[in-house]
């Protein structure tokens, strides 16, 4: 096999061939069955050290030129029929571990994006710091809206990150505390 791709940042077992990287991009788009931005595709590849950053960018450009994928106006990429054929027929050329890692990373990223969409966090600067408002939706209705004051932007980002880690747990904990259900509070906290 010819290794013609840069390998900086690529873990052992990662992709070192331009054609393999292109196949993986097509396979990824086919498997998640959703448009992905270039940043998302690169993040998946970088998170698992599957391919070099510059090579993934190059692969995206080449795949658009070849008609395998299309770049939409919003910057996302979608698979064309020719790219689907590439994914269907050539994915077996990729190591199973690479395919599994790419799909796991993409699904995790999509799940995180869904959590962030459904559970919005807004940060508002005040005279003394920041107000961080955390919202939990239950479909068409808002289940919770909690605003917390923090003194600096770093802490605001920490609150947002931790809220998005498990909004359901935070909602359950607050509900248990507000209703005085000490047993449920203990169970949620794992004591």
Beta strands, then each sheet from edge to edge (+ up, - down):
strand 1: 36-37
strand 2: 69-71
strand 3: 76-79
strand 4: 121-125
strand 5: 130-138
strand 6: 141-150
sheet 1: 1+ 3- 2+
sheet 2: 4+ 5- 6+
end
